């Protein structure tokens, strides 16, 4: 029997790939870099008031500084994940972290909007593929029963990083200027990139001839993705649902500091700290909901998708009430309104971990990073990139308050998509399990030949 198959089988069962110590070291390092990733990505949002004052930018231009990172992440994630799947996950991550850290530091030397936009695009180029490759590495180190909660924790680190990025950006800018914020947050990623080389990688999984042909080039992968989305309805609907919910999350995270500054008259540094509380509630929520959704699916897997649909609609109701209370004639103090926003932040990240776990469940183990990159492409291009930009356009046309009242309506699309995914999830799980059994049987030598040997 092929040793790669044995390794994959062991990792997919109920044991660690190399042991708990190696697994938890890989998990800790991958989470630490995820935090730095989002510190560098989100530091810009607390600098919006400073940039608006310094360069006279519109809300659409400000939103583009957030969205351009997600656009380059989406476009570059697939080839990077493809290389990582067939090459080295650890080396790929070291190169990624070094690139995005240097690009973040370069932002402090920009002198106009075009230069800053270009530097932010390179930040996204470095971050491309990290979520997909990191989640594949974690999933392979740990038992299958732990994946949902661990991946929720991994992606919750993005929320924690966003909290730190928003807070640090506001505090550093108030004391040393907005340029200094980029320099300070860019350095830790370089240090962690050096240490990450000590993480133990899993062996590249041997592919069947069909999968090998499908992953030889980006073009062949694109064709394979179209076929995968056509064959796996679960993957298609989860990609749509996860992206739609991230439109809500990214819009709130990007524009809340400016909302508190403009609508409630908070100073930029205080607004950044208050907004960070909402992002932190999202970090906690992603872990809590990841664990509860895992538990909900123990007896019947499709219950995970149904729970996500319900929570998306709940986040919609809370956030629309919070931002739209004055326009709806609802008497509410500023404190009560902010508490509702915190509750909405806790609810709206409910899908962050579970969607990745569901996609990994319905993808072949040999192309997990590539499969996860499909989700990353959808989430970055149609979720994280779309949210801040659409909200910026609506803010220029209406007001920021009206824009944030309207953005949670995308949760309706998310809830509907997860309901559709719930119908195909269990059949897709059975299909993947059957495929793995057939490939495992094909790798085992015939009984007669074994006896002669």
N, C-alpha and C positions, 0 to 999 in steps of 0.2 A: 504493500500500500504506500502511496506517495506521502512523504513526510509533511509536505505542505498541507495536504488534506487532513492529516492527523492534527496538525497545529490549529487549522481553522475549526475543525470539529471540536477540539478541546476548548477553544476560546468561545465558541458559540454555545457550549453546554453550560456547566455550572461551576467553572473553575477559572482561576486567573491564568493569563497567558504565560507570564514569567514569575508569578508570585505576587503577593500583596505589596511588598516593599517597592518593587519596580513599578507596579501599577499606580500606587498612590504618589510616587515621585513624578511619574509622567503626568498624572492628573493635576498635581499641584503646579508644575511648571507650565502646563498648557493653560490652566486657569489664570495664572499670573500674567502670561502674555496676552490672554484674551482681555484682561483688565486694561493693560497698557494699550492694546489695540483701540479700545473704545475711549480711553482717556484722550488719545491723540485724535480720534475721530470727532468726539463731542466737545472738545475744548472750545471750538469755534462758536458754539451757540451762545455762550455767556459773553462773548466779545461782540455780538451784534450791535448793541448800543454804541460801543466805542467806534466800530467800523462805520456805522451809519453817520455818526458825527464827524469822523475824520474824512471820509471819502464821499459822503452824501449818497449812499447806496439805497436802491429801492428794496422792498421786501422780497421781490422776485430774485434780485441779485444776491441778497443774503441767503435765501433758501437754496440757491444754486451752489453756494459754497459747501453746504451740507450734502446736497444731492449728487454733486459731481464725484464725491468719494464712492458712493454706492453704485454709480454708473460704471466707473472703472473696475470696481470690485466685481460687478456682474459680468462685464465683458471679458475679464481676464481670469475669472475663477475656474472656468472649465478647462482651458489648457494647462493651468497650474495643477489642478487636481488630477488631471490625466497623467502628467509627469510624476506626481507624487505617488499615485497608485502603482505605476510601473517602475518607479525608481525608489527614492528614499523620502519618507514622510519627515523625518527629523531634519535632514539637510535642507529640505524645502522650507520648513518653518524657520530655520535659522536665517536663510536668505530673505524670507518675507519680512521678518522682524527688523532686520538690519535696514532694509529698504524703506519701510514706512517710518522708522525712527529718524533716519537721515532726512527724509522728505519733510517731516514735521518740523525739525530744527530749521530747515531752509525757509519755512514760512516766515520766520522772524526777520528775514532779510529782504522780503518783498517790498516794493515801493508803490505798487498800484494794484487795482483789482484784477487785471489780467494775469499778472505774475502770481498773485495769491491763488487764483482759480487754478492755474497750471500746477502749482506746488501741491494743492489739495488733491488734484487728480493723481499725482504720483503717490501720495499717501494711500489712496485707494488701490493703486496698482500693487503696492507692497502688501496691503491687507487682503488682496484677492486670494481666495482659496483657503484662507486660514481657518475659517469656521468649518469648512468641509473636511479639510485634512485633519484638523485638531479633533473633531468629533469622531472621525474614523479611527484615529489613534486610540482615543479613550475607549471607544466601543470594542476594539480588539483586545485591549489589555484586561477588561473586566468581564465577569459573567454576564450572560444575556439578561438575567433577572434584575440586574442593577442598572441597566442602560438608561431607562427613562429618567430616573431620578438624577443619575450622574450627568447626563446630557443637559437636563434642566439646570443643574448647578453650573455646568460649563457655560451655558448661555446666560445664566444669571450673572456671571462674572462680567458680561457685557454691560449689564445694568449697573453693577457696582462701578465699573470703569467709567460709565457715562456720568454717574453721580460725582465721581472724583474729578472728571474732566470739567464738568460744569462748575463745580465749586472752586477748583484750582484756577480755572480761567478767570472767574470773577475776582477772586482775591488777589491773584498776581497782577492782573491788569489794573486794579485799583491802586496798587502800591508801586509797581514798576513800569506800567504801560502794557498795552495789549501785545506788542511784539515779544516781550519777555516770556509771556505765557507759553508760546510755542517752544522756546528753547528749553525751559524747565521741564516740560512734560515729555520731550523727545528723548532725553538721556536714558531713563530707566530701560527702555526697549533695547538699547544697544548692550547694556549689561546682561539682561536676561537672555539675549540671543547667544551670547558666549556660553552661558551656563546650560542652555537647552541642548547643546551638543552631547551632554551626558545622558540624555534620555535614551532609553533602549527602544529601538524600532522593531516592529513586527516584520517577519519575512514576507516578501512579496508573494501573493497567492498565485499559484499557477492557474492559468485560464484554459478553458476549453478552446478548441480552434475557432469556434464562432465568436466567443468573447474577445479572443486575441485579435481577430480581424476587425472587430468593432471598436477597438481602442487604439489602433495604430496611428491615427491622426485626428485632429480636431474635427475635420469634415466627416470622418466615419463615425466619430462620437456623436455629432449632431444628428446624423441619420439614426444612430442607435437610440438616442434620446427620444426622438419622435416616435420610434417604434415602441420604446418603453412606456411613454406616456399614453400611447394608444392601447397597449396591452394591459397596463396597470392603471385602471381608472382611479384607484386609491391615490397613487402618486400624483396624478394630474390634479385631482380636486384638492388634495392637501397643499400642493404648491400654490393653487389659486387662493385657498382659504388663508394659508399662512401669510401670503403677500398682502391680502386685503386687510388683515388685522394689523400688520406692521405699518400700513399707511396711517392708521390711527395712532399707533405708538410713536412713530417717528415724527409726526406732526406735533403731537403734544410735547415730546421731549425737546424738539428744536425750537418751538415758539413760546414755551411757557415762561422762560426768563423775560422775554420781550413783552409778553402779555402782562406779567406782574409789574413790569416797569412802566408800561404805558397806561394800563387800565387802573391799577391800584397805586401808582405813583411811587413804587419802591425804587431805591437806588440800585444801580446795576449789580453791585456786589451782594447786596441783601437779596435781590431778586434771584440771583444765581444760587444762593444757599437755600432759599425756599423751594426753588424748582428742583434742586437736588434731592430734597425730601420726597418729592413725588417720584423721581426716578428710583430712589432707594426702595420705596414701597413697591415699585414694579419688580425690583430685584428679588425682594422677599416673596412677592406673589408668584413669580415664575418658578421658584423652588417649591413653594407650598402646592401650587396647582399641578406641577409636574409629578409630585409624589401622590397626590390625590387622584389624578387622572390615571396614573399607573395602577393604583389600587382598584379604581373603578373597572379597569379592563381585565382583571385577573380571571374572573369567571366567564365573561363574555367580552372579547376584544373590542367589538364595535362600540361598546359603551364609552370607550375613550373618546371617540369622535363625537358622540352625542353630548358628552360633558363639555367638550370644547365649544360646540355650537351654542349651548346654553350660556356659557360664560362670556362668549363674545357679545351676545345680545344683552346680557347684564351690564357689561362695560359700556355699551352704547347708551342704555337708559341712564346710567349714573353720570357719564360725561356730558351728555346733552343737557341734563338738568343743571349740572354744575356751571357750565359756561353760558348756558342760555337763560338762566334764572331771571336776570333783569329784563330781558326781552319778552319772556313769557309771563311777566307780571308776578313772579313768585317772590314773596318777601323773604330775604335771606341776608344774614350778615356776611361780611367779607370773610370772617373766620369760618362760618359754616360752609360757605362756598368753597373755601380752600380745603376743608376736610373732605368734601365730596370729591374734589379733584384728586386728593390722595387715595381715596377709596377706588376711584376710577383707574388710577395708576396701578393699584394693586390687582385689579381685575383684568386690565387690558393686556397684560403680558402672559396670560394663561396658556397661550399656544406655543410659546418660545421653545421650550424643551420637547414637549410631546410631538410636534410636527417632525422634528429631526428623527426621533425614535421610530415613528411610523414609517418614514421613508426608508430608513435603514432596515426595518423589518421586511419590506417588500422588494428589496434589491439584492442582487447576488453578492455574497461576501467578497468576491474578487474585485469588485468595482464599487466598493462602499464610498470612497472619497469622491469618485466621479459622480455617483448617484446623489450623494449629499450636495455636490456642487450644482446639480440641477435645481435643487431646492434653494440653494444660495443665490443662483442666478435670478430665479423668480422673486425671492424675497428682497434682494438688493435693487434690481431694476424696477420691479413693479410695486415694491413696498417701501423700503427705506429711501430710495431716490425720489419716488413719487410724492410721499407725504409732505416733506418740508417745502417742495417746489409748488405743489398744488395749493397748499395753505398760504404760501407767499403770494401767489397770483390772486387768490380769493381775498387776501388781506388788502392788496393794492386796489382791488375792485370794490370791496365792501369796507369792513373794518377787521382788525385782528380778532376781536371778540366774536364777530359773526362767523369768521372763518373757522375758529376753533369749535364753535357750536355745530357747524356743518360737517366737519371732518369725521366725527365718530360714526356717521351713517355708513361708512365703508364696512363697519362690523356686520351689517346685514348681509353683505356679499360673503364675508367670512363664515358666518353661521350657516348660510345656505350651502356653501361648498363643503363644509364638514359634514352636514347631513347627507349630501350625495356620496361623500367618501365612506361613510359608515355602511353603505350598502355593499361595497365591493371589498372592504378591508379583510374580512375573514376568508373569502375565496382567494384573494391574492396571497394571503399567508400560506394557505394550503398549496397553492401553485409553486411558491418559492421552496417550500419544504419538500415537495415532490421532486423538483428539479435537483436539489442538493442530494437527495437519496439516489437518484438515477446516476448522477455524476460520481457519487461515492462508490456505487456498485460497479461502475465502469472502471474505476481505479483498482479494484480488488482483483487479484489474479484468480482464474478459474480454479475450482477445488481440485480438479484432476491434475492440472499442471503443478499445483502446490504439492500434491502427493508424490508426483514423479521427482520433483526437486528434492 
